[in-house]
Amino acid sequence: MTISLYDAIIPTQLQIIAAVRKLVDKAKAHCEDNGTAPEEIIGARLIEDMLPFSYQVKCCREHSLGAIEGVREGVFIPSLAPPPEDWAGLYEKLDEAKAGLEAISEAEMEGFAGQHMEFRFKDRVMPFTAENFLLSFAQPNFYFHATTAYDLLRQRGFPIGKGDFLGVPRMKRT
């Protein structure tokens, strides 16, 4: 069986983006229900030297739709813009990612195969083919940040589980 680049990336990124959006829903509801200041969750970190929840959500957009935008341009440069500071900003990043991913065609994704592109950050330049960038760099980063957002909420005792991270799997129709 052969799997397309589109099928290897887009459907599952949409699944996880939707799941992260529901995690943000739960975080917001928790704050409202318990009188917790939103910035306590939005700014939460696993450890001092890690970036906050808001950055993890921002990077879900960055390493999904942003990575594909980078492939289109031939270069991916991580955004150094600060992460959102409120729920609306977090939703905006996730909704933007969802809309952008939904607009990508399978033909466009398959057209990326073999295309040269680079990751650039400060003085670092990493050459890739588009498919290797998406599969071996962007996609693992996407999952890292989605997992870290989930872990930040679990660490704070939120009643969430693996199903909340996975979202809605694409099961066989019977």
N, C-alpha and C positions, 0 to 999 in steps of 0.2 A: 504494500500500500504506500502510495506517495501522498505526502501532505503538503499543501501549499504554504507559502510564507504567510499569506493572509490567515489561513486557518490555524497556523502555529502561534499567531500573535493576537489578532484583533478580537475574536470572540471571548477569549479568556481575559484579556485586558478589560473589555466591557463588563464582564462578570465581576471582576475584582473592583473596578471603579464603582459599580453599583453597590457592592458590599461595603466599600469604604464610605460611601455616601450614607448608608444606613448606620454605620458606626458613628458618623458625625451626628446623625439624627439622635442616636442613643446618648451621645455625650451631651448634646444640647438639652435633651429632655432631663437627663440626670441633673444637670446644673439647675434647671428651672424647678424641678421637683424637690431638690435638696438645698436650695439657697446657696449653691456654690457659684462663686464668681466665674464667668466664662474663661477669663484669662488664666485661671488655675489649671484648666484642662488644655486650652489652646496653647499655653506656654509650657506645658508639662514636658519634662525630659526624663528619660530612663536613668541618666547619670549626667552630672554637670557638663561633661565635655561632649555630649551628644546634642544634636539640634532638636528643637521642640516638636510637639504634635503638629503644629501648623506647618512646619517645614516638611514633615513626613507626608502630609496630605498634598502640599504643593508639589513635592517630587513625584507623587503618583501621576500628576499631569505631565510633569517635566519628562519622565522616562517612558511615557506612553505616547501621547500625541506629540509632545515636544521632540521626542526621538525621531518620529516619522517626519516632522517638519525639518529636522536636521538632515535627514537622508535626502529629502527633497532639495535642500540647499547645498548638499555636499559637505556640510560641516555642522557639528553639534557643539555648541558652546553653552555650558550650564548657565542658567540665569542666576545672577547674583542679587536680583531684586529681593527685598525682604518678603517673608511669607505673610499671608493674610493675618490680620489681627482680630478678626471676628468671624462668627458663624457664616455670615453672608459671603465673606471672602473665600472661605473654605468651600462652600457650595458652588461658588462661581468657578473655581478651579476645576472641581469635579464635573460640573455640568459642561464646561468648555471641553474637557477631555472627552466626555461621552459624545457630545455632538460632533466633534472633530473625528473621532474614531468611526462613528456611524457613517460619516460622509466618505470614508475611504473605500475605494472599489478594490475588488480582488485583482483586477487588471493592473491598477496602479501599483499595488504591492508586488505583484509578480514582475513588473517592469523594473523594480529596484535590484533584482538579482544581478550580482556581479558588478554593480555600480560602485565606484570608489567614493569613499567619504572619510572624514576625519573627526575625531573627538579632540577638542582643544580646550585646555584649561590652564591659564597662566602660561608658563613656559612649556607645558607638556602638549605634545602632538602625538596622537595615536592613530595610525592609518588602519582602515578596515574596508572590507566589502560591506555593502549595505546590510546584507543578510547576517553577516557575522557580527556587525555592530548591534543590530536589533536583537539577535538571539543570544549572544554571549556577553553583552555589556548592558544594553538598555533594559532588556527583560529581567535579568537578575536584579538590577537596581530597582526596577519597578516593584518587584516582589519584596525586596528588602524594606523599602519604605512603607509599603502597605502592611507588612508584618510588624514593623516597628510602631506604626500608628495603632494597630490592634494591641500590641504588647503594652503600650503606654496606658491604654484603658484597662486592660487586665490587671496591670500592676496596681492600679488604683481601686481594684475590687469591683469593677463593673461586671454585672452578670451577663457576660458574653462567652461564647464558646467557639469551637472550630467552625460550626455552621455559619456563624456571623462573619467569619473571615472568608469562607468559601463563597458565600452568596448562593445563587441559584445555578447549580450545575446543569449542563446540557445533556439530559438523559435521553436514552433511546425511547422513541415513541412506540407505543404498543398498539 
